[in-house]
Amino acid sequence: MPRDKEFEKALQEAEDPKNIGKGSWALPRNATPAEKTKYELCEKILGYQEDHNLSDETMARKIHLTIAETEDILFCRISKFTLDYLMNVASKLFAPAEIKVIVGNEKDSLHARTV
């Protein structure tokens, strides 16, 4: 299949109403510190999955969630859960886990990072 046709097919699938909500969600443009932290935690959890070459099913068992709940985390659907909930999930993978908040003078310097 030519490259343009592949792209067109992928675009049609992405725009199909039955597929809305199945993909990764982007971080809002004016994200709050909590949203940024949840997004970063989701990325760390996804990185863990990739680093250990684990399937979604194996990840779900490892963090004691359903596959749907696990996919919400892996696709950064941050509106689906609270920061507390996500921190508890992350602690199952990264124990002992610690969250650090770094506060600076610049507008965009407030963020959290997992260590």
N, C-alpha and C positions, 0 to 999 in steps of 0.2 A: 504494500500500500504506500503510495507516495506520501511524503512528509506532510504536505498541506492537508491531505485528506485525513491523516492521523490526527492532526491538530484540530481540524474541524469536528471530527467525531468526539474527541475528548471534550471540546468546548460544548457541544450539544449535550453530552452526558452531564457535565457540570451544571448546565443551565436547566436541565430537566427538573420540573417541580418535585418529582418523586425522590430526587437525590439531594434536595436542599437539606442542609443540616447534617449531612453524612460526612462532610470533609472537615478539614482543619479550620478553626476560626481564628481570625487575626486579632491581635491585641488592639483594643480601641485606641484611636488617635490621642485622646486626652485621658489615658488610663490613669486610674488612681494608684497609689502605692500598693494597695492590696491586690489590685488586678495585675500589676507588674510582677509582684511576688508570686502570685498563683501561676502566672505564665512561665516564669523562670523555673518554678518547681516542676511544672509539667514537662518543660524541656529537659530538666535533669532526669526525670523518671524515664522519658523517652530515650535519653542518652544511655541510661542504665540498660534498658531493653536492647538497644543496638550494640552496646559494648559486650553484652553477654549473649548476643544472638538468640534471644528468647522470643517465642511466638506470643501473640496476644493472649492465648489460652494459658500459657505457662505464667505469664505476668499476672493474669487475673488470679490464678491459684496462689501465687507468691504473695500478693497483697490482699488476698481474701476478699475479692470483689467479683461481681459478675463481669462477663466479657463486655457488655454494653457500658458499664461504669468505667471499666479499664480503658475502653476506647475513648470515652469522653475525656479522660485525662491525657491519653496519648495524642489526641487530636487538639489538645489545648482548648477545650470547650469550657472555659473558666467560669462562665455564668452558671454552670450546672452544680457547682459546689462551693463551700466556704473555704476560707484560708485555713481554719482549724482542721477541717476534714482532710484537706490536701496535705497538711503538715503531718497528720497521723498516718496517712498513706505512705508518705515519703519516709517516715521513721521506720517503717517495716522493711525498707530497702537499704537505708543508709544509717542504721543504728550503729553507734550512737550518732544522732544527727543534731546539728546546731544551726539555728538561723541567726544571722547577724544583720542588723540594720545600720547602714552607713548614711549619716546625715551631713549634708554640705550646704554651702551658702547659695549655690546656683539652683535655679528653678528645677532643672531636670536631674539634680544629683541625688534626690531621695530614691533609694532603691534597696532591695533586699537581695541577699545572696546566700545560697546554701553552701555550707562548708562540710 
